Amino acid sequence: MSSPEIKMAEISRRMISAKAEQFTESVIREMTRLAMKHNAVNLSQGFPDFAAPEEIKEAARQAISDDINQYAITWGAKPLRDAIVEKFESTQAVKYDPEREITICCGSTEAMMSAMMAIINPGDEIVVFEPFYENYGPDAILSGASPRFVRMQPPSPENPDWSFDRDELAAAFGTNTKAIILNTPNNPTGKVFTRSELEFIRDLCVRWNAYCVTDEIYEHILYDGTEHISMARIEGMRERTIVINGMSKTYSVTGWRVGWALAPPETTQAIRKVHDFLTVGAAAPLQQAGASALRSPQAYYENLAATYVKKRERLLRILEASGFTVYKPRGAYYIMTDISRFRFPADDPRFASPTKDVAFAKYLVQEIGVGCVPGSSFYNDPQDGGTQVRFTFCKKEETLSAAEARLVKLRLRTPLDSIN
Ligand SMILES: Cc1ncc(COP(=O)(O)O)c(C=O)c1O
């Protein structure tokens, strides 16, 4: 850098807010950029590389032809709000008022942020299961919440599901708890919370007068007969639940940026105000197309899950054959793995990193040509995810084949450490 550039950087650094200084750019999205740079097969970020359904694309084209080009009502186009309410009632048997209980946002990312900013005061605590979707960390910082993390343990021979200690969860709640952040089906673990777990969480929310903000974006991506139960369906929770969801994953349109928050009227009023001044509204023609998408026939959702179950089986086989310890997901489209058994040149300066998972992810993308996400990005203390990496399988068969061909090199080049 030239000296004027250095000076400018110094001035800017002093002007940056304390909040913005507390978090880094998204590791997941950085891994996608690295995969592109190294021409690697990108199994890091959870976006499909296959085409979205033709009917949904046609609905978007039609909306633009029909000149739906101006701002929609800030809390969302009426046809989409109506479709969301209908669908939620048919899948979860819970009714919402499309006039007073929905806010359409720019993706569920904005819905989560708007919800947090609408309910959090200084000093409020939120309970977050760990590992967690990385956005929840910056969401907490930006909204001013103090997170209390509760660890989920990976599956073991005694317990085949990711699990949490109920006493530990109970101890994380207290008078300052404003909300628990739930994500079911879960990214990155693939855990689908059971009714019994949800009822236990309900009892804590009621006891401590807390909200449950529940991110249900993978609601239709389920395996092995698991059922998605929304927290809003659990008795006593509709009035204290904010359901976050969106089009991204169910309709394979992550770039459309259409999501929503369902919440009781007073909470919705606050969410709508935040949303209005954050973004005004999501893209109007895509909201219109969303109204058609949400009325897709049941066969669409069945086919989606059936397609993903095959991809899950395939990537599980590939990763296991390559030497990873894999944790089989019950929902969503990610596989968490353990890399403790791998020896690789972690001391090579090209991969130098504070934790093994980051070094491994760099090695994998640069030397093997496959992108994954380091486990540490899902934990508060990076060391805790230091032996895990996450892969996604929301990819074409050709993409998975290309990853398989490259991961063979990993098997050949990287001796497994059978002692560790
Ligand atoms: C749990 C979870 N929530 C939200 C999102 C982002 O959703 P959207 O595209 O609707 O902002 C993702 C994306 O990976 C996710 O995994």
The ligand as a Tripos MOL2 file, in Angstrom:
@<TRIPOS>MOLECULE
LIG
   16    16     1     0     0
SMALL
NO_CHARGES

@<TRIPOS>ATOM
      1 C1        -30.3450  -21.8860    8.8520 C.3       1 LIG1
      2 C2        -30.3480  -20.8830    7.7650 C.ar      1 LIG1
      3 N1        -31.1050  -19.7940    7.8810 N.ar      1 LIG1
      4 C3        -31.1410  -18.8530    6.9250 C.ar      1 LIG1
      5 C4        -30.3630  -18.9690    5.7860 C.ar      1 LIG1
      6 C5        -30.3900  -17.8780    4.7540 C.3       1 LIG1
      7 O1        -31.6570  -17.8190    4.1920 O.3       1 LIG1
      8 P1        -32.1000  -16.6760    3.1560 P.3       1 LIG1
      9 O2        -31.5130  -17.0110    1.8440 O.co2     1 LIG1
     10 O3        -33.5980  -16.7730    3.1690 O.co2     1 LIG1
     11 O4        -31.6330  -15.3720    3.6880 O.co2     1 LIG1
     12 C6        -29.5450  -20.0760    5.6210 C.ar      1 LIG1
     13 C7        -28.6870  -20.2080    4.4280 C.2       1 LIG1
     14 O5        -27.8200  -21.0000    4.3270 O.2       1 LIG1
     15 C8        -29.5480  -21.0550    6.6360 C.ar      1 LIG1
     16 O6        -28.7700  -22.1440    6.5260 O.3       1 LIG1
@<TRIPOS>BOND
     1     1     2 1
     2     2     3 ar
     3     2    15 ar
     4     3     4 ar
     5     4     5 ar
     6     5     6 1
     7     5    12 ar
     8     6     7 1
     9     7     8 1
    10     8     9 2
    11     8    10 1
    12     8    11 1
    13    12    13 1
    14    12    15 ar
    15    13    14 2
    16    15    16 1
@<TRIPOS>SUBSTRUCTURE
     1 LIG1         1 GROUP 0 **** ****
